[in-house]
Amino acid sequence: MKRPLLSMLTAALASAAMSGSGAASAQTLNLAFADPLSSLDPQLNNYAGDRSVDLHFWDLLVENHDNVLAPGLATSWKSIGNDTWEFKLCHDVKWQDGTPFTADDVIYSYQRARNVPGTVATFAGYLRTIASVTAPDPYTLIIKTNVPTPDLPLNLTSVHIVSKHVGEKSSTEDYNAGHAMVGSGPYKFVSYTPGDRVVMTRNDAYWGPKPIWDKVNYRYVSNAAARTAALLSGDVDAIDKVSVSDLPRLKHAQGVGIRVSRLARDAASAELPSGSEPLYHRQRRQAAAEQSAARRTRAPRIVAGDKSSGHHRPYPAGRGDRRQSVDAGEDLRL
């Protein structure tokens, strides 16, 4: 899902988190990010703000962890000819309404992503060489290309998979209203206030490891000074795109740590920064302070990104053998 060029500073504030083995009940994470959200439709626009939110609700067939491809909804893939790829899919994934995930969802998603009405930053470019997508069985996908495409798995790290049974009867407006927000990801939709925030809650039936946070308030704050002020006041627990002018103040703030991240290599196929060091703020209780220290050690990826690369999905531990941990510095799910 992700991917060296420009260096950037991010700041995050982590409070009362869960440890890798312990749990904290009724924890809420408040985030403030710089990039606006154009829509909750994960296939409408290839914008950083949109993609950062999308990662919490939806999954990808293949993921890109710092330029290393990793299983997502596909457990494995291989080339079986110059123009043919075979993908084996996960058997244990369900949409948040209980419907099983199958190859039909992938086929539908790649058809839809080519031509979403109203798009101004289409995902179609990632799928331009695909001639056909078929499924010999519910958990096997055959993709034929019109030209040899050795980087097809990489291209697919940028297109989210939506459910066919909900998507085929839904419009972008239905996603924005929450009616079509039936994802496969670690968080469930609660509410969306355009220009302000997205609220999400933990998906306890998630097919991967249980997400850390019970609830997440994902706020849009365009002004860098306002984000810094919110962080220092404790109004939010994490921010991104820290202004350089704010660094001296943040470096001397009690309980705050800074990370420098390298931006993803491009806006299309490299959405995640590498080596990000967010800011952490220890607060509320001793357990929170201890957890912040632990998270420093494990190098969590709570926030990072720029306008061309913006995955933000903090989540604990990887999906078994299928996905490595965010705390290993790989992903930005919550």
N, C-alpha and C positions, 0 to 999 in steps of 0.2 A: 504494500500500500504506500510505498514511499521511497525516498531516495537521497560537486561541492563548490560552492562558489562563494557566496556572500555570507559574511558572519553577522549574526544578529543577537541582540540581547533580549532575553525573556525574563519575566518575573512571575513567580507563583507563590502562593501562600497556601500551605497545606495544613489543615487543622483536624485534629481528632480523627485521623485516618485509621484504617484497620491494618494490622500487621499481616504479613504473609500467612501466618498460622492462626492469629487471633481474630477477634471480631469486635466491632464497635456498633452498638445498636442505635438506630434512629439518627444516623449521621447525615447531615446535609452539606453539600459542597457548593459554594457560590463562586462562580467564575465570571470574569469580565474580559471580553476579547475585543480586538480592534476591528476585525473584518465584519462587515454587515452580512446579513442573511437575505438572499433574494427569494427563497422559497424552501419549503420542507420537502418538495418533490426531489428525490435524490438523483433524478436523471434529467432535470430541467437545465441547470446551468453549472458549468465547471468552474465554480468560484470557490476561493479558499474558505470563506465563511460558511458556505453551504456544505462543503465537504467535511468541514470540522464537525458540524452538527450531524451530518448523515452517518458518520462512523458509529454513533451511539445507537442508532436504530437499525442499521442495515449491515449486511456483510458483502464480501467480495469473493469471487470464485478463487482467485489467487491473490496472495498478499506480497507486498514488497517491503521487507524489513531492512532498511539501510542498504539497498541494492542487492539483497539476497532474497530470492523468491521463496515463499513459504506457503504451505497449504492454508486455504481458507475454507470455503464451502466445498472445494475439491480436495480430496485427500492425496491425489497423485495425478500426473499427466505425462504424456509421452508423444513424440512425433512418430507416426506410423506411415510416413511417406513424405514426399516433398511438399505436399499441399494438404495434409490431413493430421489432425491432432485428436488424441483420445484423452478425456478427463474422467476420472472416477470420482463420484460425489459422496459426501457424508450421508450416512444412513440415519443419524440420530438427531437431525435438525428439524425443528418445528417452527412454524410461524407463530406469532404471539396469540393467535386465536385457536391454536392447537392443530392446525392443518399441517400435514407433513410436507417438508421441502422435497421437491423432485427436479429432475432435469427439465420438465416442462416450464418451471419457473425461470430457469436460465434462458431457455429458448425465447420465451416471451420477453424477458428483460432486454436481451440483445436486439430484438426486433423493435421494441418500444424506444430504446435509447437512441436509435438512429434518427428518429423523427418525432420528437416531443413538441407539440404545438406551443409556440411562444418562446422557445429557447433563443437565447442570444449568445450562448457560449456552449455549443453542443458537445456531446461526448462521442458523436458519430465518427470522428477521426480515429479513435482507438479501434473501431470495428470495421474500418474501410476495406480491409482485405478479406473479410469473411464472406464467403460465397453461400454457405449453408450451415445450419446447426440442426442436428438431428439427435434422437435418443433411441437407441436400440432397446434400452430398458430404463426404468425410472432413475437409476443411479449411474448411468453411463452416458457421456455426451461426446458426440463426434462433430468436430468443427472442420469444415473444408474451406480452404482459402483459394482465392483466384490467382494468387502468386505465392511462391514460397515465402513464409513469414516466420522466421526463426524466433522473433521476439513477440510472438502472439501472447504467450503467458504473461509477459511484462505488460503488454497493452491492456490485458484484462484486469490488471491490478487497479484500474482507474474507473471501472464501471460497476456500480452497485447493483445487486440483484434484488428485485422486488417480487412480491408474490403475484402469480398470474391470476388467481381466483379473486383477488381484490383489485389488482391493477387494471384488469381488462374492463372493469366497469367504473373506473375512477378517472378523474381529471386532475390536473395540477391543483385546482381549487379544492378538491377533496383531500389532497394531502395537506394543504395549508389549513384546512378546517379540522384536521385530525382524523377524519373518517377513514382515510386510506392508510393511516400510519400503523399498519400491521406488519412489523418488521421481524427480523430473526436475531437482532442484536441484543446486547446486554441491558439495554434500557428501553423503557416503554414511554410513549408519549403521554404527557399530561396536559400541556397547554402551550400555545404559541401566541405571543403578542408582537405583531410586526413592528420592527424598529426598536424593540425593547429586549425581549427575552424568549427563550424556550425553556420549559420546565419538563423534566423527565424523572422517572422513578425506576428503581431497580427491577429488572425482569428476573424474578426468582425461578422461573422455568427455563432460564437461558441454558443453551446446550453446552456452553463452555463453563469455565470457572465462575463462581458467583461474583458479581461486581462488588466493589468495595462500598460504594455509597448508596444509601437508601434513596436519596433524592438529590438532584442536581439542578441548580438554577444557572442557566447559561445566558449571561447578559451581554448585550452589545453596548460597549462604551467606546465611542470613536476617539475621544480626546485622551491623549497619553497622560497628561497631567491629572485628569480626573481618574484614570485607572490607577495611577500611583497613589493618589490620595485615598481612594477606596481601599486599596491594599493595606496601607499604613494604618488606617482607621479601624480595620477589621471588618469593614462592610462586605468585602469579598475575600475569598481565600486564595485566589490565583488570578494573575493577569499575564498578558503577553505584550510583545512589542514595546518594551520599556524604552522610554526616552533617555538618550545618553545624558542629558542634563539632569536627570533624576538619579543617576547612579551614585553619586557621592552620598546623597541622603539615604538611599536604600542600603548601601554598603555598611552604613553605621547604625542602621535600625536594628533594634534588638530582635533576635530570632529570625532574621531575614537572610537568606543566602541567594547568591546570584549564579546563573548559568549562562554560558555563551553557546549558542547553537549555530551550526552551519545549515544554511537553508538547503532544501531539496534542490536537486539539480535543475529541474524545470517545472513549469506549472502543470504539465500534462501527466507525466508518468512518475514523477518524483515528488510526492506530496509531503513526505515527512522530513523534518530536519534531522541531522545526525549530530550526536554529541551535545544535545541540549542540556543546559543547566538552569532550570527555573529557580525562582526565588521561593523560599519556604518561610513561613511564619509559624512559630510554635505558639499555640494559644489554648485557652479553655481549661486544660487540666494537664497534669504531669504525663499522663498517658499520651496526650497529643504531642508533647515535647519529645518523648521517647520515640514515638512513631516517626516524627519528622527527622530525627537523627537517623533512624533506621532507613527511612526512605532516601536520605542523602546517600547512605552507603550503597543502596541498591540502585541509585541513579534513576529515579522514576521519571517518566515523561509526562508530566501533567499538562504543560502548555508549551507550545512552540509553533513556529510557522510564520509565513509572510503572505503577502497578497497572492503570490504564485504558488505557495505551498502551505496548506493549512489543515492537516489532520489533527484533531484534538479529541482523543477518546481515551481518557485514563481508565484503565481497568487492571485488576490484579492478575498475576500469574498467567501463563499462557494456556492455551486450550490443549492440555495434555501434550501429546506428541505432535499435534497439528499446528501449534502456534507457540512461539516463544513469548516470554513475559514482557510487558511494558516496562516493568521494573528493571529489565535487562537493557533498557534504553532502546526499544524497538518500535513501539507503537504509541499512539496517543489517544487511545480509548480511555475512558474513565474507569 
